[in-house]
Amino acid sequence: MKRLILVTSPPACGKTYVSKQLATNLQHVVYLDKDSLIVLSKQIFVVANQEYNRSSDFFEKNIRNYEYDAIVEIALEALEYDDIVLINAPFTKEVRDPDYMTNLRNRLELKGARLTVIWVQTNVDVVKQRMIERNSDRDSWKIAHWDQYIAGVNFEIPANLDDPNCNDDLLIFKNSSDKEFNQSMKEVLAIIEEPQK
């Protein structure tokens, strides 16, 4: 059966590294990163004469959801040509929205595909350090206004996605240390690669 994997979490939890390592270890996978769309989004800020701030009301209203719509459409099309599509993106609001997730599952069902959400769980102190180390302009506002930023971030596991009768709908990937990463990689790959009934 085909599968769409969403590797999700708040920013700087290690989604990209986890996603790329998963994609490297899986067979027949298409890797997609929502950050590939940032080049387009930056131009929207320029044209609208707005400060580049991906935490702003302007971004939330005019850009954010369209980035998600675009990457999901690309993923659904890619499923026509390969068995697994993996999207690296926060999906922080979407995974907590039952209607959004139900709609996505329904669209996948029409393609004979299932949904797996991998939540990357990382200690908040580790997140801040990684954000500082990656030194990206998308994080400048967040680091400069850390207390304000972090107050609006939900690090809770989206438990609403976990169906006790399904072992591969929500997987937790612990990523605060190399030891956690290695153990989680082993466990998650074993579940994803297990033959589906």
FENDA-V93408 format. One record per backbone hydrogen bond with DSSP energy under -1.0 kcal/mol. NH is the residue of the N-H (numbers start at 1). CO is the residue of the C=O. If there is no record, write none. Layout:
<<NH | CO> <NH | CO>>
This chain:
<<2 | 112> <3 | 83> <4 | 114> <5 | 85> <6 | 116> <7 | 87> <8 | 118> <13 | 10> <18 | 14> <19 | 15> <20 | 16> <21 | 17> <22 | 18> <23 | 19> <24 | 20> <25 | 21> <26 | 22> <30 | 84> <32 | 86> <34 | 88> <36 | 33> <37 | 34> <38 | 35> <41 | 37> <42 | 38> <44 | 40> <45 | 41> <46 | 42> <47 | 43> <48 | 44> <49 | 46> <50 | 45> <53 | 51> <56 | 53> <60 | 56> <61 | 57> <62 | 58> <63 | 59> <64 | 59> <67 | 63> <68 | 64> <69 | 65> <70 | 66> <71 | 67> <72 | 68> <73 | 69> <74 | 70> <75 | 71> <76 | 72> <77 | 73> <78 | 74> <79 | 75> <80 | 77> <81 | 78> <82 | 78> <84 | 28> <85 | 3> <86 | 30> <87 | 5> <88 | 32> <89 | 7> <95 | 91> <96 | 93> <97 | 94> <101 | 97> <102 | 98> <103 | 99> <104 | 100> <105 | 101> <106 | 102> <107 | 103> <108 | 104> <109 | 105> <110 | 106> <111 | 108> <112 | 109> <113 | 108> <114 | 2> <116 | 4> <117 | 169> <118 | 6> <119 | 171> <120 | 8> <121 | 173> <127 | 123> <128 | 124> <129 | 125> <130 | 126> <131 | 127> <132 | 128> <133 | 129> <134 | 130> <139 | 136> <143 | 139> <144 | 140> <145 | 141> <146 | 143> <149 | 145> <150 | 146> <151 | 147> <152 | 149> <153 | 150> <159 | 157> <161 | 158> <162 | 159> <166 | 163> <171 | 117> <173 | 119> <175 | 121> <181 | 177> <182 | 178> <183 | 179> <184 | 180> <185 | 181> <186 | 182> <187 | 183> <188 | 184> <189 | 185> <190 | 186> <191 | 187> <192 | 188> <193 | 189>>
